[in-house]
């Protein structure tokens, strides 16, 4: 019995199909969405969603945070940004990391809210670079 996986970015629905399992990058570690999973909501960190058919990973999508709604029959991923790993531009991600690093350097170090947001963005871009380079 498969689980329906939907990965949705602000721009479009990237995937909507049944798989045997989807491994998601949760804030507290990876978690597998599979048939008969207990219902839960999951905050996502920047990382790769791997879709499985049997023991084979058939597709990999990079997500830059968001959340997932998991039930025993369905997994809906609402991502801040989502792209197939094969379409990641390491050059663009590296430029984004450099820009974020400059913003970090100029940010008031007592502004903890802003620093927290920047830190999450920097970690997501680093994860995107790692995914694009095949290091995940």
C-alpha positions as CSV (number, residue, x, y, z in Angstrom):
1,X,0.0,0.0,0.0
2,X,1.7,3.2,-1.1
3,X,1.6,6.8,0.3
4,X,0.6,9.8,-1.8
5,X,3.4,12.4,-1.8
6,X,2.9,16.0,-2.8
7,X,5.7,18.5,-2.9
8,X,4.5,22.0,-3.3
9,X,6.6,25.2,-3.6
10,X,5.2,28.7,-3.8
11,X,5.5,28.5,-7.6
12,X,4.0,25.1,-8.4
13,X,3.3,21.5,-7.5
14,X,6.6,19.7,-8.2
15,X,5.3,16.1,-7.6
16,X,2.0,14.4,-6.8
17,X,2.2,10.6,-7.0
18,X,2.3,7.5,-4.9
19,X,5.5,6.1,-3.5
20,X,6.5,3.4,-1.1
21,X,8.3,5.9,1.2
22,X,9.5,9.5,1.3
23,X,12.4,10.5,3.6
24,X,12.1,14.1,4.7
25,X,14.7,16.4,6.3
26,X,13.0,17.3,9.6
27,X,14.4,20.0,12.0
28,X,15.2,17.3,14.5
29,X,16.4,14.7,12.0
30,X,15.2,12.8,9.0
31,X,11.9,11.0,9.1
32,X,10.2,8.5,6.8
33,X,6.7,9.0,5.6
34,X,5.3,5.6,4.8
35,X,1.9,3.8,4.8
36,X,0.2,3.6,8.1
37,X,2.4,6.3,9.6
38,X,0.9,8.1,12.7
39,X,-0.4,11.5,11.8
40,X,2.0,14.4,12.5
41,X,3.2,17.8,11.4
42,X,6.9,18.3,10.8
43,X,9.0,21.4,10.5
44,X,11.6,21.0,7.7
45,X,15.1,22.1,7.5
46,X,17.0,22.7,4.2
47,X,17.7,19.3,2.8
48,X,16.7,16.6,0.4
49,X,13.4,14.8,0.2
50,X,14.1,11.3,-1.2
51,X,11.3,9.3,-2.9
52,X,11.5,5.5,-2.7
53,X,10.0,2.7,-4.8
54,X,11.0,-0.4,-2.9
55,X,14.6,-0.1,-1.9
56,X,15.4,2.3,-4.8
57,X,15.5,6.1,-4.5
58,X,13.7,7.2,-7.7
59,X,13.7,11.0,-7.2
60,X,15.4,13.6,-5.0
61,X,14.1,17.1,-4.4
62,X,15.9,19.9,-2.4
63,X,13.6,21.8,-0.1
64,X,14.7,25.0,1.7
65,X,12.6,24.6,4.8
66,X,8.8,24.6,5.2
67,X,6.7,21.9,6.8
68,X,5.1,18.5,6.1
69,X,1.7,17.0,7.0
70,X,2.0,13.3,7.3
71,X,-0.8,10.7,7.7
72,X,-1.0,7.0,7.1
73,X,-2.0,7.5,3.4
74,X,-0.5,10.9,2.4
75,X,2.4,13.3,2.9
76,X,2.1,16.9,1.8
77,X,5.2,19.0,1.8
78,X,4.8,22.7,1.7
79,X,8.3,24.0,1.0
80,X,9.6,27.5,1.1
81,X,11.6,26.6,-2.0
82,X,11.8,23.2,-3.8
83,X,13.7,22.0,-6.9
84,X,14.8,18.7,-8.3
85,X,18.3,18.0,-7.1
86,X,19.4,17.7,-10.7
87,X,18.4,21.3,-11.4
88,X,20.4,22.9,-8.5
89,X,22.8,25.6,-9.7
90,X,25.8,25.5,-7.4
91,X,27.0,28.8,-8.8
92,X,23.7,30.5,-8.0
93,X,23.6,28.9,-4.5
94,X,27.2,30.0,-3.9
95,X,26.4,33.6,-4.9
96,X,23.4,33.5,-2.6
97,X,25.6,32.2,0.3
98,X,28.1,35.0,-0.3
99,X,25.3,37.6,-0.2
100,X,23.8,36.2,3.0
101,X,27.3,36.2,4.6
102,X,27.7,39.9,3.8
103,X,24.3,40.6,5.3
104,X,25.2,38.5,8.4
105,X,28.4,40.6,8.8
106,X,26.5,43.9,8.7
107,X,23.6,42.8,10.9
108,X,23.4,44.1,14.5
109,X,24.6,41.1,16.6
110,X,22.1,42.0,19.3
111,X,19.1,41.5,16.9
112,X,18.6,37.8,17.7
113,X,15.4,37.5,15.7
114,X,17.2,38.7,12.5
115,X,20.3,36.6,13.2
116,X,18.1,33.5,13.7
117,X,16.4,34.0,10.3
118,X,19.7,34.6,8.6
119,X,21.2,31.5,10.2
120,X,18.4,29.4,8.9
121,X,18.8,30.8,5.4
122,X,22.5,30.3,5.5
123,X,22.1,26.7,6.6
124,X,19.5,26.0,3.9
125,X,21.8,27.4,1.2
126,X,24.7,25.3,2.5
127,X,22.5,22.2,2.3
128,X,21.5,23.2,-1.2
129,X,25.2,23.4,-2.2
130,X,25.9,20.0,-0.6
131,X,22.9,18.4,-2.4
132,X,23.9,19.9,-5.7
133,X,27.4,18.6,-5.3
134,X,26.1,15.1,-4.4
135,X,27.3,15.2,-0.7
136,X,24.0,14.2,0.9
